């Protein structure tokens, strides 16, 4: 059945049983197309058309959900009945003290795509094959792959009474990685990150501005440089993190700890809890005074921009951390209402989202950005007497309270006496979130900013992998515990 | 679901032209998920989903599309026809694939393993009453999972399995908690109560003042659940034949015979002992068992049909990811009941968390301790341990530093539900290590 928002909303309202306090419908249709070329050979296609609906029913303090790919009247009715059954079973036994009040939303959003990506299969292959062939520069290059993943997504929400939102997205995700091997040593170098870190909303313009064209040869050359590079030294160094590592640092040690559902304990059995507690908002110095972090769903090219979250709240830009001071969590309407009984003055943001039609919304980070400072890249390098520049995340691990972390990068470069020096391989560093951000010594200006993200932010039970965006400048941190590989 | 799948596959076969071949894979589930926090209901839901993947092949050219299926033929047939037509239009633009390999035989299998699942009423009542007085958080997932394969060459395979996974933690305070699970095919209220009581019994240990230890190397007992976490890392570029052939395997030195693990380590993919289907995505039958490590030495790899064709080797039932779906580590000699006594003084690791490779060439893994992890002295639990980071090599943990493995194994159903419920399972003992390197 084609995605006819008006028809589905109309049928839902006709079918929704009058005896429930509230019901809502969210329909998602997603066309996804991934083309991959590995070692100049086209890999099997990954195309999909996914479509389905999630129905939420409210009965007193109970909320029930049911998801179905059957959008006929019979399918919607069955899902309504099932969600209502769950809601009634939960009544009086839910985590809510009082019936949640959900916003009634209406409006539209569309990606600000300037060049719709209408590449034919042959055009997509040509683009990728050129980059793939450019990787073949040395016999030590033992594997490589170029890929293009495009998604066209449409999402409609409708309440039981009135109000509809329709949000339409274009996502474009080019990627490339190269593996070099010699004398028992293997090094991987990626363009855009090994796990699709270059991901934005838009069409062909995303590829044009990304620098993907021409990335094959330069990435292969960098892989060979890493193969010849010395191991990263161990010790305490000033570290200059470039945006494609900053995105991971923000994600793991600011984003996840600020999720309100983690703070409320929902994630303790799986993703974990948080070292952040409700009393810290408005009082806790999260980082140095240079640290400014925003929730920003308004940056048009960023991966998780939208007008409404999946609970129907209108999204707007908010500071979560200003001048280093922690201000507000990442929590949607329902979480905010749950938290209100513990702290009534807690601000929030519209960021309850689901990864698809078959999962209910939970608190996510969406677009979480570090705001630019005033330093140029040259000034930051010049300020470091003995340090290491790190680029492109390769390894990440953090404890369940989001405190003790260890991250690794693909690319390191020594900084000596204010100048970039030799490349080093396998740079890693470790620290503790609660103190790491206070060592933030310089924040790059807008010229150092890059808009990155990930399609794979995971949490939730049942699990949900969702798109999030992270824009960040390069940043300098003082006195970081750095180390390399075993050999 | 079975009828739905084979009817759609037959319809799709009827749309073929000339020498076209069609492979069809089916993936579906009807799942109840009951998410709870503080022993109260957080998000209860039912998810009814089905996806059909069609691969249209003409000579050595092929294309593939996955569709969400409604279950209504009037809706699904036009979608299938549309997908076939779109793929047929694209095929001439695609080059011939030198690595295409699929099963061209007309085999058939039908494996339905039904069980007894908890009803929504029973699930909600159990969580809120049996968990009363506990800070209980987690999820109960249950229902049937379906997999199917059909080809225009006459193959028909069906796999349907009921399962449940009750996966929970009981918190004492802060981040101090006991984690447990109960998985299987026969829901047993009495067993749930017994396991909840067992977690409750550990709470007094968590009430003790946490012990903080300095980074360093410590004697450690790694529980089956923690060892399970560690071993699944081998699915991330470890046991894959393609990764090994391109020098990217995280256990490349083991594969190349440069290092060996402890002779105690024997690892295999044992499809016959798990919940995964006995056929792969290309229609080939999976062998009941594939040896991967035998007595500490590399014994085999997981080979997909595509990798087999590329490198001229035999495939052995692996999907494109070449990852284990029914992992089994052989038991050792250490009586489980003697584990703490054998540990004597050191760290009892209840669970690991957030593992990642920190040095792939050296098979080095980093991660955190989590949940019920204790400091043990003289074979007795002394105190819960503040979470610690470890960073150590599999070559040490399962090699030079492996002192013993339990003489029994736990059967563990993977709690992964990304996209859909996992059918990955494992059978794993606990491990006694002479040293585990803690770094932060």
Interface residues (C-beta under 8 A of the other chain):
Chain A: X1 X41 X42 X44 X45 X46 X47 X48 X49 X50 X51 X52 X62 X63 X64 X65 X66 X67 X68 X69 X70 X71 X72 X74 X75 X78 X79 X82 X83 X85 X86 X87 X89 X90 X93 X94 X95 X120 X121 X122 X125 X142 X143 X179 X181 X184 X185 X186 X188 X264 X265 X266 X268 X269 X270 X272 X273 X358 X359 X360 X362 X395 X396 X397 X398 X399 X400 X401 X404 X406 X408 X426 X428 X430 X432 X458 X461 X462 X463 X464 X465 X485 X486 X487
Chain B: X31 X33 X35 X37 X38 X40 X41 X42 X43 X44 X45 X46 X47 X48 X49 X50 X51 X55 X62 X63 X64 X65 X66 X67 X68 X69 X70 X71 X72 X75 X79 X83 X90 X93 X94 X95 X97 X98 X99 X120 X121 X124 X128 X135 X137 X138 X139 X141 X167 X168 X169 X171 X175 X177 X179 X246 X247 X248 X252 X253 X258 X306 X320 X353 X354 X355 X356 X357 X358 X359 X360 X361 X362 X364 X366 X367 X368 X370 X387 X389 X391 X393 X415 X416 X417 X418 X419 X421 X439 X440
